[in-house]
Amino acid sequence: MTDAEDRKPRSDEARSAFRQPGPVMAPAESESSTTSEFAIPEGLAAPRAGTESEATSEFALPEGLDVAPAAPAEPEGSAFSPPSTYRAREAPAAFTPPSGTPAVDLAKHVPWQDRMRTMLRMPVAERPAPEPGRTADEAGPAVPRVLDLTLRIGELLLAGGEGAEDVETAMFAVCRSYGLDRCEPNVTFTLLSISHQPSLVEDPVTASRTVRRRGTDYTRLAAVYALVDDLSDPDAHLSLEEAYRRLADIRRNRHPYPTWVLTAASGLLAGAASVLVGGDPIVFVAAAIGAMLGDRLAWLCAGRGLPEFYQFMVAAMPPAAIGVMLTLAHVDVKASAVITGGLFALLPGRALVAGVQDGLTGFYITAAARLLEVMYFFVGIVIGVLVVLYLGVQVGAKLNPDADLSIEERPLVQIAASMLLSLTFAVLLQQERSTVLAVTLNGGVAWVVYGAMHYAGDISPVASTAVAAGLVGLFGQLLSRYRFASALPYTTAAIGPLLPGSATYFGLLAIAQNEVDKGLVSLTKAVALAMAIAIGVHLGSEISRLFLRVPGALSAEGRRAAKRTRGF
C-alpha cells in the first residue's frame, strides 16, 4: 500500500458515531488519525473556564444579588395526623375558589340542622370557613376516631328510620364539630361512608359502615339528636371520649315501654281505626283482639328468625279471620270495619314517608330501596289477607266489596278515635313520653282537617289527605325545630288516621272474589292516598322552614347553597 493510499480518508463505515470525542484542543496524533463528527474543528478554540467569555445561562443569578437561603422543606403530612383545626368550629379552607368565598352568616341561634344542611348542599370549595380562634400547638383526636364516631351516629339515625338527607346533615355536623371541614358523607339504604381530605396535597381518609339491623325506637333517635346538638354547640366543648360514652349509653338504653304495653297499644290502635271507619263497640273489641293476636304471632316469627315479609303476612291473618268468622256467625256487625282496623296497625306508613322524602330530596337510590321495602311489606299483607278472604269466600262468607263503609256523622267520636289512634301509634314507635301529647293533638288536627274537607266540603279524598298531611308535616317540623330534635316523632304517628286502610281492604276483597278490575282500582286509590300522605308531609316540612329565617338565606349565596339540579 502506497503513502497516498495511507493518507486517504477512511469511509463513513470506518468511523463510529459512538466514539468518544477527543479532548478540546487535543493535538493531532498524525495526519492519518481517525476523526469524529463530534470533534471540534481545527482553528476553533473553546474558551477556558473562568474567562470573561464563559458561557452563562439565562437562569443564572446576576452578580451582586443576594438571595435568602431556601426554607427547609415541610415534612410530608399524613391524613391520620390530628386535625389542626380541632375545637375551631369553622376550619379554614384549603384554597380560595376563583369566585370567592360565599358570605353566609351562620348564627348560633339558627338550628344546627338548617346550618349543616345549607353547607352540605354547597360544593366543598364554596363552604364558608371563618378563621379559627386557636393556637397552632393544640392537638385533637385522630381523624379515624372522629370518622368512626360519625359513622356510628349515622348508623343509629338511619336504622331508626331517619331520611338520608337528615342523616348526612347530622354526620356533617359531627365532623365539623371536631374541625374536619372538608368531609363528604354519603348515605344509601344499607351503607354509610364518609371521606375526609385535609387538603389537596394530602391523602384522603375514607371509612364506611353497614347497617345490618333496623328497629323502631324514637326514644333512641331523640337521644342521638340531643348528642349531635351538644356536639354542634360551640359552648359545650364535648370531648371525643365523652361523646363515645354517651353513644354507648344510648345503645344500652332500654325501650320506654314493656312488651305487654306494645301489644295492648296495637290492639287499641286497631280498635280506634275500626271506630274511625264506622265500627261500634263490638267491632272495637273484635278488631283489638285480632290485632293483638297478629302482634303476638309476628313476635313469635321474629323470635324464630323469619324475615319481616313473613311477619307481616302472619300478622295480617288474625284480623281477617275474625272478620270472616263474624260474617259466618251472622253477627250483626261490620266485618269490613274489623278487617280494616287490623290493617291500620300493619300499613308501613313510616317507611313510605321516608322513601318519598328521600326521592324528593334527590337520594334516588335510597328512595328506591325504601319503596321496594314498602312494596314487599305490602305484598306480605296482601298475601295474608287474601288467603283468609279466599278461604272465607269458599266456605260461604258473604263479603260484599261494593258495600263501602258507611261512616255515620259522629265527628266527636271520630276525633276521639283519631287521637287514640295517634297515641297508640306513638307508643308502638317507642316515643318519649314528653312527645306523646303533642303528636296526639297533631293527629286530631289532621283528622279534623280531613273530615272538614272530605265529608263536609265534599272534596276529593286524595286532595283532603294531602292537605291534612301537609299540616301534620308543618306542625311536626315546627315542634321539632322548637326542641332541636327530629321531626319523625311528631309526624309519623300523626298520619296514622290518614292511612288508606279501607281502600286496601276493599281492593283485596275484590281480587279475592275474582273482580280484578275493581280490586286494582281500589288498590290504585290506596297508592294515591299513600303518596298524598308522603308528599304532603314533606311539603309541610319544607314550608315550615320558611318561618325559620336563616340569616343570609335571601342573598344570592344563600340561594345558591340550596340550589339543586335543573334536570339537564
GUVO-194838 format. One line per 2 residues: for each residue x, y, z of N, C-alpha, C. Coordinates in steps of 0.1 Angstrom, whole numbers. Layout:
N
X/Y/Z/X/Y/Z/X/Y/Z  ...
***
This chain:
568
9/-12/0/0/0/0/9/12/0  6/22/-9/14/34/-11/11/44/0
20/55/1/17/65/10/5/73/7  2/75/-6/-10/82/-9/-23/75/-4
-22/62/-5/-34/54/-1/-35/55/14  -23/56/22/-24/57/36/-30/71/40
-27/81/32/-33/95/36/-47/96/31  -53/87/25/-67/88/20/-76/86/32
-86/96/34/-95/94/45/-104/82/44  -107/77/56/-115/65/57/-130/67/54
-137/57/50/-151/59/47/-159/61/60  -172/64/58/-181/66/70/-183/53/78
-182/42/71/-184/29/79/-172/27/88  -161/33/85/-149/31/94/-149/40/106
-158/49/106/-159/58/118/-172/55/125  -171/57/138/-183/53/147/-188/66/153
-201/68/153/-207/80/159/-207/79/174  -205/67/179/-205/65/194/-191/66/200
-181/69/191/-168/70/197/-167/83/205  -160/82/216/-159/93/225/-150/104/218
-156/116/217/-148/127/211/-135/130/218  -126/134/211/-113/138/217/-114/150/226
-105/152/234/-105/164/243/-103/177/235  -108/187/241/-107/200/234/-93/204/232
-90/209/220/-77/213/216/-66/202/218  -71/190/215/-62/178/216/-53/179/204
-40/177/205/-31/177/194/-33/165/185  -32/167/173/-34/156/163/-23/146/165
-26/133/165/-16/123/166/-8/122/153  -15/122/143/-9/122/129/-19/126/119
-15/128/108/-24/133/97/-34/122/94  -30/110/97/-39/99/93/-47/94/105
-48/102/116/-56/98/128/-71/98/125  -77/89/131/-92/89/129/-99/100/135
-108/107/128/-115/118/134/-130/114/136  -137/123/143/-151/121/146/-159/133/143
-172/131/139/-180/143/136/-183/151/149  -180/146/161/-182/154/173/-169/161/177
-158/159/169/-146/167/172/-147/181/168  -140/190/176/-141/204/173/-132/207/161
-137/215/152/-129/218/140/-116/225/144  -106/223/135/-94/230/138/-95/245/136
-89/252/145/-89/267/145/-100/273/153  -109/264/158/-120/269/167/-116/266/181
-111/276/189/-107/274/202/-118/277/212  -121/267/220/-132/269/230/-126/276/242
-133/287/247/-128/294/258/-127/286/271  -117/288/278/-115/281/290/-124/286/301
-126/277/311/-135/281/322/-128/292/330  -136/302/335/-131/313/343/-128/325/335
-129/325/322/-126/337/314/-138/345/313  -137/357/308/-148/367/307/-158/362/297
-154/354/287/-163/349/277/-170/336/281  -169/333/293/-175/320/298/-190/320/295
-195/308/290/-209/307/287/-218/308/299  -228/315/299/-237/317/310/-251/312/306
-260/311/316/-274/306/314/-283/317/318  -295/317/311/-305/328/315/-310/325/329
-308/313/334/-313/311/348/-303/314/359  -291/319/355/-281/322/365/-284/335/371
-281/336/384/-284/349/392/-274/359/388  -278/372/386/-269/383/384/-259/385/395
-247/390/392/-238/392/403/-243/404/412  -240/402/425/-244/413/434/-258/411/440
-266/401/435/-279/398/440/-279/388/451  -281/392/463/-281/382/474/-295/376/476
-296/363/476/-309/356/478/-308/349/491  -320/350/498/-321/344/511/-321/329/509
-315/321/518/-315/307/517/-329/301/517  -331/291/510/-344/285/509/-348/278/523
-361/280/526/-366/274/539/-366/259/538  -363/252/549/-364/237/548/-377/232/544
-377/222/537/-390/216/532/-398/211/544  -411/213/543/-420/209/553/-421/194/553
-422/188/565/-424/173/565/-437/169/558  -436/158/552/-448/153/545/-459/150/555
-471/155/552/-482/153/561/-489/140/559  -497/136/569/-504/124/568/-519/126/571
-528/119/565/-542/121/567/-546/116/581  -537/108/587/-540/102/600/-535/110/612
-529/122/608/-524/130/619/-536/138/625  -535/143/637/-546/150/643/-549/162/635
-562/166/633/-566/178/626/-561/190/632  -556/199/625/-550/212/630/-561/222/634
-574/218/631/-585/228/634/-594/222/645  -589/214/653/-597/209/664/-601/220/673
-614/219/678/-621/229/686/-623/242/679  -619/243/667/-622/255/659/-634/251/651
-646/257/654/-658/252/648/-659/254/633  -651/264/628/-651/267/614/-636/266/609
-633/255/602/-619/253/598/-616/261/586  -604/266/584/-600/274/572/-600/265/560
-604/271/549/-605/264/536/-590/262/531  -589/251/523/-575/248/518/-571/258/507
-581/263/500/-578/273/489/-590/282/487  -588/293/481/-599/302/478/-604/300/464
-616/297/461/-621/295/447/-620/308/439  -620/307/426/-619/319/418/-631/329/421
-643/323/423/-655/331/425/-655/337/439  -646/334/448/-646/339/462/-653/330/471
-652/333/484/-659/325/494/-673/331/497  -683/324/497/-697/329/500/-697/335/514
-704/346/515/-705/352/529/-719/347/534  -719/336/540/-731/330/546/-730/332/561
-740/339/567/-740/341/582/-745/329/589  -737/322/597/-741/310/604/-743/314/619
-754/320/622/-756/324/636/-758/313/645  -755/315/658/-756/304/667/-771/300/670
-779/310/669/-793/308/673/-801/300/662  -795/298/650/-801/291/640/-800/276/643
-810/268/641/-809/253/643/-798/247/635  -791/238/642/-779/232/635/-783/224/623
-795/219/623/-800/212/611/-800/221/599  -805/233/600/-805/242/589/-791/247/585
-783/249/595/-769/254/591/-761/243/584  -762/231/589/-755/220/583/-761/216/569
-774/216/568/-780/213/555/-776/223/545  -775/236/548/-772/246/539/-757/244/534
-748/241/543/-734/239/539/-733/226/532  -740/216/535/-739/203/529/-743/203/514
-753/212/511/-757/213/497/-748/221/489  -738/227/495/-728/235/487/-716/227/484
-709/230/473/-696/223/470/-686/225/481  -677/216/482/-667/217/493/-659/230/492
-655/235/480/-647/246/479/-654/259/482  -668/259/483/-676/271/485/-681/272/499
-679/262/507/-684/262/521/-677/273/529  -685/281/536/-678/292/544/-670/286/555
-659/292/557/-649/288/568/-643/300/574  -649/305/584/-642/317/591/-629/313/598
-621/322/601/-608/320/607/-610/314/621  -603/303/625/-605/297/638/-597/305/648
-602/305/660/-596/312/671/-589/302/681  -577/297/676/-570/287/685/-555/289/681
-547/283/690/-532/283/687/-528/271/679  -516/272/673/-512/262/664/-507/249/671
-505/250/684/-499/238/690/-510/230/697  -523/233/695/-533/225/701/-534/212/693
-537/201/700/-539/188/694/-553/183/696  -557/175/687/-571/170/688/-571/155/686
-583/149/685/-583/135/683/-579/131/668  -575/119/667/-571/114/653/-583/114/644
-581/115/631/-592/116/622/-600/103/621  -593/91/621/-601/79/620/-611/77/632
-608/82/644/-617/81/655/-629/90/653  -626/102/648/-638/111/645/-647/105/635
-641/99/624/-649/93/614/-657/81/619  -651/74/628/-658/62/634/-670/67/642
-668/77/650/-679/82/658/-690/87/649  -686/94/638/-696/99/629/-704/88/622
-698/77/618/-705/66/612/-714/59/622  -710/58/635/-719/51/644/-731/59/647
-730/73/648/-741/81/649/-751/80/637  -745/81/625/-753/79/613/-760/66/612
-754/55/617/-760/42/617/-772/42/626  -772/48/638/-784/48/646/-795/56/640
-791/67/633/-802/75/627/-808/68/615  -800/62/607/-806/55/595/-814/43/599
-809/35/609/-816/24/614/-829/28/620  -830/40/626/-842/44/633/-853/50/623
-850/50/610/-859/55/600/-858/69/596  -847/75/599/-845/89/595/-842/90/580
-845/101/574/-843/103/560/-828/104/557  -824/102/545/-810/101/541/-804/115/542
-811/126/538/-805/139/539/-803/143/554  -812/140/562/-811/143/576/-799/135/583
-797/123/578/-786/115/583/-772/122/579  -772/126/566/-759/132/561/-757/146/569
-768/153/571/-767/165/579/-761/163/593  -766/153/600/-760/150/613/-746/146/612
-742/137/602/-729/133/601/-719/144/598  -724/154/590/-715/165/587/-714/174/599
-724/175/607/-723/183/619/-713/177/629  -713/164/630/-703/158/639/-689/160/635
-687/158/622/-673/160/617/-669/175/618  -678/184/615/-674/198/616/-672/203/631
-678/196/640/-676/200/654/-662/196/659  -656/187/653/-642/183/656/-632/189/646
-636/199/638/-626/205/630/-624/199/616  -631/189/613/-630/182/599/-640/189/590
-635/199/583/-643/207/574/-645/201/561  -635/195/555/-635/190/541/-640/175/542
-652/173/545/-658/160/546/-670/159/537  -671/146/532/-682/143/523/-689/131/528
-700/131/535/-708/119/538/-716/114/527  -718/101/527/-727/95/516/-735/84/523
-748/85/521/-758/76/527/-766/69/517  -766/56/518/-775/48/510/-784/39/520
-792/30/514/-801/23/523/-795/14/533  -783/8/530/-777/-1/539/-762/3/541
-757/13/535/-743/16/536/-741/31/539  -732/33/549/-728/47/552/-713/48/549
-709/59/543/-695/62/541/-692/76/543  -680/79/546/-676/93/548/-661/95/544
-658/105/537/-644/108/533/-640/121/537  -627/122/542/-621/134/547/-608/136/540
-606/148/534/-593/151/528/-588/164/534  -577/164/542/-573/176/548/-570/187/539
-563/184/528/-560/194/518/-559/187/504  -556/195/494/-555/190/481/-542/182/479
-532/183/487/-520/176/486/-518/165/495  -528/162/504/-527/151/513/-537/140/510
-534/128/514/-542/117/511/-555/117/518  -566/114/512/-579/113/519/-581/101/527
-589/102/537/-593/91/546/-608/87/544  -611/75/541/-624/71/538/-628/59/547
-639/60/554/-644/49/562/-659/47/559  -663/34/561/-677/30/558/-682/21/569
-695/20/569/-702/12/579/-715/6/573  -718/-6/576/-730/-12/570/-741/-13/581
-753/-10/577/-765/-10/586/-771/-24/584  -769/-32/594/-774/-46/594/-788/-48/599
-791/-41/610/-804/-42/616/-811/-29/617  -825/-30/616/-833/-18/617/-843/-20/628
-846/-9/635/-855/-10/646/-862/3/648  -874/3/654/-882/15/656/-882/19/670
-873/28/673/-872/33/687/-869/48/686  -880/56/687/-878/71/686/-872/77/698
-873/70/709/-866/75/721/-851/75/719  -845/65/713/-831/64/710/-828/75/699
-837/76/690/-835/86/679/-834/100/685  -843/103/695/-842/117/701/-829/118/709
-824/108/715/-812/109/723/-800/111/714  -800/105/702/-789/107/692/-789/122/688
-801/127/685/-802/141/681/-797/151/692  -800/147/705/-795/155/716/-780/155/716
-774/143/713/-760/143/713/-754/151/702  -760/150/690/-755/159/679/-756/173/682
-768/177/689/-770/191/692/-759/196/702  -755/188/711/-745/192/721/-731/192/714
-729/184/704/-716/184/697/-715/197/688  -727/201/683/-727/213/674/-727/226/682
-729/225/695/-729/237/703/-714/241/706  -710/253/702/-696/257/704/-693/260/719
-703/261/727/-700/264/741/-700/251/750  -704/239/744/-705/227/751/-691/221/753
-682/221/743/-668/216/744/-669/201/748  -677/193/741/-678/179/744/-666/172/738
-659/164/746/-647/157/741/-651/145/733  -642/139/726/-645/127/719/-648/115/728
-641/114/739/-643/103/749/-657/104/755  -661/117/758/-674/119/764/-685/115/753
-683/119/741/-692/115/730/-694/100/729  -683/93/729/-683/78/729/-691/73/741
-689/78/752/-696/73/764/-711/75/763  -715/87/758/-729/90/757/-735/81/746
-727/78/735/-732/70/725/-734/55/730  -725/51/738/-727/37/744/-739/37/753
-741/47/761/-753/48/769/-766/47/761  -766/54/749/-778/54/740/-780/40/735
-770/33/731/-771/19/726/-776/10/737  -773/12/749/-777/3/760/-791/7/766
-796/18/761/-809/23/766/-820/13/763  -828/10/774/-839/1/772/-851/8/767
-860/1/761/-872/7/755/-881/13/766  -887/24/764/-895/30/774/-908/23/778
-912/14/769/-925/6/772/-922/-9/772  -928/-16/781/-926/-31/781/-934/-37/769
-932/-50/768/-938/-57/756/-953/-58/757  -959/-60/770/-973/-61/771/-980/-47/768
-973/-36/770/-979/-23/766/-979/-22/751  -969/-27/744/-969/-26/730/-980/-35/724
-982/-46/730/-993/-55/725/-1007/-48/727  -1009/-43/738/-1021/-36/741/-1023/-24/732
-1012/-17/729/-1013/-5/721/-1017/-9/706  -1011/-20/702/-1015/-25/688/-1030/-28/688
-1035/-34/698/-1050/-37/699/-1058/-24/699  -1054/-15/708/-1062/-2/708/-1061/5/695
-1050/5/688/-1048/11/675/-1058/6/665  -1059/-8/665/-1068/-14/655/-1083/-11/659
-1086/-11/672/-1100/-8/676/-1103/7/673  -1094/16/675/-1097/30/672/-1098/32/657
-1091/25/649/-1092/26/634/-1105/20/630  -1110/10/636/-1123/4/632/-1135/14/636
-1134/20/647/-1144/30/651/-1143/42/641  -1131/46/637/-1129/57/628/-1136/55/614
-1138/42/610/-1144/39/598/-1158/34/600  -1164/36/611/-1178/33/613/-1181/22/622
-1172/16/629/-1175/5/638/-1181/9/651  -1187/-1/658/-1193/0/671/-1185/-6/681
-1189/-6/694/-1181/-12/705/-1177/-27/702  -1186/-35/696/-1183/-49/693/-1172/-50/683
-1173/-41/673/-1163/-41/663/-1149/-37/669  -1150/-27/678/-1138/-23/685/-1131/-34/692
-1138/-42/700/-1133/-53/707/-1127/-64/697  -1135/-67/687/-1131/-77/677/-1118/-73/670
-1117/-61/666/-1105/-56/659/-1093/-56/669  -1095/-52/681/-1084/-52/691/-1079/-66/693
-1088/-76/695/-1084/-89/697/-1076/-95/685  -1081/-92/673/-1074/-97/661/-1060/-91/660
-1059/-78/662/-1046/-71/661/-1036/-76/672  -1041/-79/684/-1032/-84/694/-1027/-98/691
-1036/-106/685/-1032/-120/681/-1022/-119/670  -1024/-110/660/-1014/-108/650/-1001/-103/655
-1001/-94/665/-989/-89/670/-981/-100/677  -988/-109/685/-981/-120/691/-975/-130/681
-983/-133/671/-977/-142/661/-965/-136/654  -966/-123/651/-954/-117/645/-942/-117/654
-944/-115/667/-932/-116/676/-927/-131/677  -936/-140/675/-931/-154/675/-923/-157/663
-927/-152/651/-920/-154/639/-906/-147/640  -906/-135/646/-894/-127/647/-884/-135/656
-889/-141/667/-880/-149/676/-875/-161/669  -882/-166/658/-877/-178/651/-867/-173/640
-865/-160/638/-856/-156/628/-862/-154/614  -875/-154/613/-881/-153/599/-880/-138/595
-879/-136/582/-878/-122/577/-891/-114/579  -890/-101/578/-902/-93/581/-913/-95/571
-910/-100/559/-921/-103/550/-931/-113/555  -926/-123/561/-935/-134/567/-941/-129/580
-934/-120/587/-940/-115/599/-953/-106/596  -952/-98/585/-964/-90/581/-975/-100/576
-971/-110/569/-981/-119/563/-989/-126/574  -981/-131/584/-988/-138/595/-996/-128/604
-991/-116/606/-998/-106/614/-1011/-102/608  -1012/-102/594/-1025/-98/588/-1036/-108/588
-1033/-121/591/-1043/-131/591/-1053/-131/602  -1049/-129/615/-1060/-129/625/-1071/-119/624
-1068/-106/621/-1079/-97/619/-1089/-101/608  -1083/-106/597/-1092/-110/586/-1099/-123/590
-1093/-132/597/-1100/-144/602/-1112/-141/611  -1110/-131/620/-1121/-127/629/-1132/-121/622
-1129/-113/612/-1140/-107/604/-1148/-117/596  -1141/-127/590/-1148/-138/583/-1156/-146/593
-1151/-149/605/-1159/-157/614/-1171/-149/619  -1170/-136/621/-1182/-129/624/-1193/-129/613
-1188/-129/601/-1197/-130/590/-1204/-143/589  -1196/-154/591/-1202/-167/591/-1211/-170/602
-1209/-163/614/-1218/-165/625/-1230/-156/624  -1231/-148/614/-1243/-139/612/-1244/-129/623
-1233/-124/628/-1234/-114/638/-1236/-101/631  -1245/-93/637/-1248/-80/631/-1238/-69/634
-1226/-71/628/-1215/-62/629/-1209/-59/615  -1201/-49/614/-1195/-46/601/-1181/-53/601
-1181/-65/595/-1169/-73/594/-1158/-65/587  -1162/-57/577/-1152/-49/569/-1145/-39/578
-1152/-34/588/-1145/-25/598/-1135/-32/606  -1138/-45/610/-1129/-52/618/-1116/-55/610
-1117/-59/597/-1105/-62/589/-1098/-49/586  -1105/-38/584/-1098/-25/581/-1090/-21/593
-1096/-22/605/-1089/-18/617/-1076/-26/619  -1077/-39/616/-1064/-47/617/-1054/-43/607
-1058/-38/595/-1048/-34/585/-1041/-21/589  -1048/-12/596/-1042/1/600/-1029/-1/608
-1029/-12/617/-1018/-14/625/-1006/-20/617  -1008/-24/605/-997/-30/597/-992/-22/586
-999/-12/581/-995/-5/569/-982/3/573  -972/1/564/-959/7/567/-958/22/563
-965/30/571/-966/45/568/-952/51/571  -945/47/581/-932/53/584/-922/51/572
-921/39/567/-911/36/556/-916/43/544  -929/44/542/-934/51/530/-930/66/530
-932/73/541/-929/87/542/-914/89/540  -906/81/546/-891/82/545/-887/80/531
-893/70/524/-889/67/510/-892/79/500  -905/84/502/-908/95/493/-900/107/496
-897/110/509/-889/121/513/-875/120/507  -869/108/507/-856/106/500/-856/109/485
-867/105/479/-868/107/465/-870/122/461  -877/129/470/-879/143/467/-867/152/470
-858/147/479/-846/154/482/-834/150/474  -836/141/464/-825/137/455/-818/125/458
-821/117/468/-815/104/471/-823/93/465  -821/91/452/-829/82/445/-826/68/447
-814/64/450/-811/50/453/-817/46/466  -815/54/476/-821/51/489/-837/51/488
-842/61/481/-857/61/479/-862/49/472  -855/44/462/-859/32/455/-859/20/464
-848/19/473/-847/8/482/-858/8/492  -861/20/498/-872/21/508/-885/18/502
-888/23/490/-901/20/484/-902/5/480  -891/-1/477/-891/-15/474/-894/-23/487
-888/-18/498/-891/-24/511/-906/-23/514  -912/-11/512/-926/-9/514/-935/-19/505
-930/-20/493/-938/-29/484/-938/-44/489  -926/-48/494/-925/-62/500/-935/-63/512
-935/-53/521/-943/-54/532/-958/-54/528  -961/-46/518/-975/-45/514/-979/-58/507
-970/-64/499/-973/-77/493/-975/-88/504  -967/-87/515/-969/-97/526/-983/-95/532
-987/-83/534/-1001/-80/540/-1011/-85/530  -1009/-83/517/-1019/-87/507/-1020/-102/507
-1009/-109/508/-1010/-124/507/-1017/-129/520  -1014/-124/531/-1020/-128/544/-1035/-126/544
-1040/-114/539/-1054/-111/539/-1061/-119/528  -1055/-120/516/-1061/-127/505/-1063/-142/508
-1054/-148/515/-1055/-162/518/-1068/-164/527  -1069/-156/537/-1080/-157/546/-1093/-154/539
-1094/-143/531/-1106/-139/524/-1110/-150/514  -1100/-156/507/-1103/-166/498/-1109/-178/504
-1104/-182/515/-1109/-194/523/-1123/-190/528  -1125/-178/533/-1139/-174/538/-1149/-174/527
-1145/-169/515/-1154/-169/503/-1158/-184/499  -1148/-193/500/-1150/-206/496/-1160/-214/506
-1160/-210/518/-1168/-216/528/-1182/-209/530  -1184/-199/522/-1198/-193/522/-1199/-179/529
-1188/-173/532/-1189/-160/538/-1193/-150/528  -1204/-142/531/-1209/-132/522/-1202/-119/525
-1191/-116/518/-1184/-103/519/-1186/-96/507  -1192/-84/508/-1196/-76/496/-1186/-64/494
-1178/-65/484/-1168/-54/481/-1174/-41/477  -1187/-42/472/-1194/-30/467/-1199/-22/478
-1202/-28/490/-1208/-21/501/-1196/-13/508  -1195/-1/505/-1184/7/511/-1188/10/526
-1178/13/533/-1180/16/547/-1189/29/549  -1201/27/555/-1210/38/557/-1206/45/570
-1199/56/569/-1194/63/581/-1205/73/585  -1210/71/597/-1220/80/602/-1215/93/606
-1224/103/607/-1220/116/611/-1218/117/626  -1207/114/631/-1204/115/646/-1190/120/647
-1188/133/645/-1175/139/644/-1167/138/657  -1174/140/669/-1167/139/682/-1161/125/684
-1169/115/681/-1164/101/683/-1152/99/674  -1153/103/662/-1142/101/652/-1129/109/656
-1131/121/661/-1120/129/665/-1113/122/677  -1121/117/687/-1115/109/698/-1108/97/693
-1114/90/683/-1108/78/678/-1095/81/671  -1094/92/664/-1082/96/657/-1071/99/667
-1074/106/678/-1064/109/688/-1059/97/695  -1069/87/698/-1064/75/704/-1055/67/694
-1058/67/681/-1050/60/672/-1036/66/671  -1035/79/671/-1022/86/671/-1014/83/684
-1021/83/695/-1014/80/708/-1009/66/708  -1017/56/704/-1012/42/704/-1001/40/694
-1002/47/683/-992/46/673/-978/52/678  -979/62/686/-967/68/692/-961/58/702
-969/51/709/-964/41/719/-957/30/711  -963/25/700/-957/15/692/-943/19/686
-942/32/683/-929/37/678/-919/40/689  -922/37/701/-913/38/713/-909/53/714
-919/62/714/-915/76/715/-914/80/730  -907/91/732/-906/97/745/-920/101/751
-922/99/763/-935/103/769/-938/118/768  -927/126/767/-930/140/766/-935/144/752
-933/136/742/-938/139/728/-951/133/725  -956/124/734/-969/117/730/-981/126/730
-982/136/739/-993/145/739/-993/154/727  -981/159/722/-980/167/711/-985/160/698
-980/148/696/-983/140/684/-998/136/685  -1004/134/697/-1018/130/697/-1026/142/693
-1023/154/697/-1030/166/693/-1028/168/678  -1016/165/673/-1014/167/658/-1022/157/650
-1024/145/655/-1032/136/648/-1047/140/648  -1052/145/659/-1065/150/660/-1068/162/650
-1058/171/649/-1059/182/639/-1060/177/625  -1052/167/622/-1051/161/609/-1065/155/605
-1071/148/614/-1084/142/611/-1095/153/610  -1094/163/618/-1104/174/617/-1103/181/603
-1091/183/598/-1090/190/585/-1095/180/574  -1091/167/575/-1096/158/565/-1111/157/565
-1117/155/577/-1131/154/578/-1139/166/573  -1133/178/576/-1140/190/572/-1139/192/556
-1128/188/550/-1127/189/536/-1134/178/528  -1133/166/533/-1139/155/525/-1154/153/528
-1158/152/541/-1172/149/544/-1181/161/544  -1176/172/549/-1184/185/549/-1182/192/536
-1170/193/531/-1168/201/519/-1169/193/506  -1171/179/507/-1172/170/495/-1161/172/486
-1148/173/491/-1136/174/483/-1130/160/481  -1123/158/471/-1116/145/468/-1109/140/480
-1109/127/483/-1102/122/494/-1087/123/493  -1082/123/480/-1067/124/478/-1063/138/482
-1070/148/477/-1067/162/480/-1068/165/495  -1079/160/501/-1081/162/515/-1070/156/523
-1065/144/519/-1055/137/526/-1041/145/525  -1039/150/513/-1026/157/511/-1026/170/519
-1037/177/520/-1037/190/528/-1036/186/543  -1043/176/548/-1041/172/562/-1027/167/565
-1021/160/556/-1007/155/558/-998/167/558  -1001/177/549/-992/189/549/-992/196/562
-1004/197/568/-1004/204/582/-997/195/592  -998/182/591/-990/174/600/-975/176/599
-970/177/586/-956/180/584/-952/194/589  -961/203/587/-958/217/591/-957/218/606
-967/213/613/-966/214/628/-955/205/634  -953/194/628/-943/185/633/-929/191/631
-927/197/620/-914/203/618/-911/215/627  -922/223/629/-921/234/638/-918/230/653
-925/219/657/-923/214/670/-908/208/672  -904/202/661/-890/196/662/-880/207/662
-882/218/655/-872/228/655/-872/236/668  -884/236/674/-885/243/688/-877/235/698
-876/222/697/-869/214/706/-856/209/701  -852/213/689/-839/209/683/-838/194/682
-849/188/677/-849/173/677/-854/169/663  -855/156/661/-860/150/649/-875/153/647
-879/154/635/-893/156/632/-902/143/631  -895/132/630/-903/119/629/-912/117/641
-908/119/653/-917/116/664/-930/125/664  -929/136/657/-941/145/657/-949/143/645
-945/136/635/-952/134/622/-957/120/619  -949/110/622/-952/97/618/-965/91/625
-966/93/638/-978/88/644/-990/96/641  -988/109/638/-1000/118/635/-1006/115/621
-999/108/612/-1005/104/600/-1013/91/600  -1013/85/612/-1020/72/613/-1034/72/609
-1042/82/613/-1056/83/609/-1058/84/594  -1048/89/587/-1050/91/573/-1046/79/564
-1040/69/570/-1036/57/562/-1047/51/555  -1045/46/542/-1056/41/534/-1059/26/537
-1064/24/549/-1068/10/553/-1080/5/546  -1091/13/545/-1103/8/539/-1101/6/524
-1094/14/517/-1092/12/502/-1084/0/500  -1074/-3/509/-1066/-15/507/-1075/-28/509
-1083/-27/520/-1092/-39/522/-1101/-42/511  -1108/-32/506/-1118/-35/495/-1111/-39/482
-1099/-34/480/-1092/-38/468/-1088/-53/469  -1084/-57/481/-1080/-71/483/-1093/-80/483
-1104/-75/488/-1116/-83/488/-1121/-85/474  -1120/-75/466/-1125/-76/452/-1116/-86/444
-1103/-86/447/-1094/-96/440/-1097/-110/444  -1100/-111/457/-1104/-125/462/-1116/-130/456
-1125/-122/452/-1138/-126/445/-1137/-125/430  -1125/-126/425/-1122/-126/410/-1127/-113/403
-1128/-103/410/-1132/-90/404/-1119/-81/404  -1110/-85/395/-1097/-79/395/-1097/-65/391
-1106/-61/382/-1106/-47/378/-1110/-38/389  -1121/-41/396/-1124/-33/408/-1114/-33/419
-1107/-45/420/-1097/-45/430/-1085/-36/427  -1081/-36/414/-1070/-28/410/-1073/-13/411
-1086/-9/409/-1090/5/410/-1089/9/425  -1093/0/434/-1093/3/448/-1078/4/453
-1070/-5/449/-1056/-5/453/-1049/7/447  -1052/11/435/-1047/23/429/-1050/35/438
-1063/36/443/-1067/46/451/-1059/46/464  -1056/34/470/-1048/33/482/-1034/38/479
-1028/35/468/-1015/40/465/-1015/55/463  -1025/61/457/-1026/75/456/-1027/82/469
-1035/76/478/-1036/82/492/-1023/81/499  -1016/70/498/-1003/69/504/-993/79/499
-993/81/486/-984/91/480/-988/105/484  -1001/108/485/-1005/121/490/-1001/123/504
-1001/113/513/-996/115/527/-981/118/527  -974/110/520/-959/112/520/-955/126/514
-961/129/503/-957/142/497/-962/154/505  -974/152/511/-979/163/520/-971/165/532
-966/155/538/-958/156/550/-945/163/546  -938/159/535/-926/165/532/-928/180/527
-939/183/520/-941/196/516/-944/205/528  -951/200/538/-953/208/550/-940/210/558
-931/201/558/-919/203/564/-910/213/557  -911/214/544/-903/224/537/-909/238/539
-922/238/539/-929/251/541/-926/257/555  -924/248/565/-922/252/578/-908/260/579
-899/256/571/-886/263/571/-887/277/566  -898/281/559/-899/295/555/-902/304/568
-907/298/578/-909/306/590/-897/307/599  -887/299/595/-874/300/603/-864/308/594
-863/320/596/-855/329/588/-840/327/591  -834/320/582/-819/318/583/-812/330/578
-803/336/586/-796/348/581/-788/345/568  -790/354/559/-784/353/546/-791/344/536
-803/339/540/-810/329/532/-816/336/519  -818/349/520/-824/356/509/-813/362/500
-800/361/503/-790/366/495/-787/357/483  -779/361/474/-776/353/463/-768/340/467
-759/342/476/-752/330/481/-761/320/488  -770/326/496/-779/317/503/-788/309/493
-792/315/482/-800/308/472/-791/297/465  -779/301/463/-770/291/456/-767/279/465
-767/281/478/-765/270/487/-776/260/487  -788/264/484/-800/255/483/-803/250/469
-795/254/460/-798/252/446/-796/237/443  -805/231/435/-803/217/430/-802/217/415
-802/205/410/-801/203/396/-813/207/389  -812/212/376/-823/216/368/-828/205/359
-822/193/360/-826/182/351/-818/181/338  -808/189/336/-800/187/324/-786/190/327
***
